[in-house]
Amino acid sequence: MDGNGRWAAQRAKQRWAGHAAGVEALKLVVEAAPLHGIDTLTVFAFSADNWRRPKAEISQLMGFFASFIGSETAQLIECGVRLSVIGRRDRLGPGIVAAIARAEAATAGGTTLHLRIAIDYSARAAILQAANMPAADVSRELTIEEFSLRLCGDLTTSDVDLIIRTSGEQRLSDFLLWEVAYAELHFTERLWPDFGPQDLALALHDYATRDRRFGAIPEQVSAVECAEPKSLSAHPR
Ligand code: FPP
C-alpha cells in the first residue's frame, strides 16, 4: 500500500493524512476483492524496516492499525471477512496485540475473504524462523509442502497468484518471498490512497492476460491453473 506519503505531499498535507486516506482505500478494496473471486488478500501495512521511520509517524500508523482492527471488526464479521495479522507481535504495544487477538477470534468464522494484514513483517525473518523450528523427524529432509505449512500455518496462503505494487515502485521489499515463487507482478503508478476498485479490476484484467505455465508447455496447463487469482497481495516499500 505504497504512496501514502507522496499522496499527502501532493496536497500539501501531512503524512498522517495520506495514511488516513490509505485506510479508506483499503476498505474499498476489501469490499471489492470477493466480488472478483479473490479469497485471500494480504496487505503490507508495516514492514520490519518501517521501524526506521520517525517515532511520531510510527505511533500514528499503530493508531490507524488499532483503530481499523477495533472499529471494523463488526463490519468484517457482517461481510464474512476473516482477519489475520502476520508478522512479529512482541514489538507491538499490548493494546494493539490484544485488539488483534480479539478481532482474529471474532472473525475466525468468515469465509468470504481472508484478509491478512502484515504488521512488523519481514519475509526473510519469517523464513528463518520456519527454518529454525525443531523438526519432529530429523532423519529426513522437509518437502516444499511441509516447509510451506511451517511458514504459513496453512496451505491456503502459501501460494500468492498476484502481487500489486502501487506508486511506481518495482521491488519486493522483503514481502512474502517464499509465497510469491510463481506470482504474477503488476506495477501501477497509482498512489495507494487513489487505488480503488477500478484499479483492482485493471490489475486483474492484466493478470488474466498472463500465460501461466509453471514451467510446463501451454497444452499441459489446466484451465484451473489459469483461472482468476485467488490470492492477492498489495504492499508498501
Ligand atoms: C507506505 O507508503 C505505507 C505504509 C508504510 C503504511 C500503510 C498503511 C496504511 C495504508 C494505513 C492503513 C492500514 C491499515 C492496515 C489499517 P509511504 O508512507 O511509504 O508513502 P511514500 O512512499 O509515498 O512516502
Boltz pocket constraint, residues with backbone or C-beta under 6 A from the ligand:
constraints:
  - pocket:
      binder: B
      contacts: [[A, 1], [A, 2], [A, 3], [A, 4], [A, 5], [A, 6], [A, 7], [A, 18], [A, 19], [A, 20], [A, 22], [A, 23], [A, 26], [A, 44], [A, 45], [A, 46], [A, 47], [A, 50], [A, 61], [A, 64], [A, 65], [A, 68], [A, 69], [A, 117], [A, 167], [A, 192], [A, 236], [A, 237]]
      max_distance: 6.0
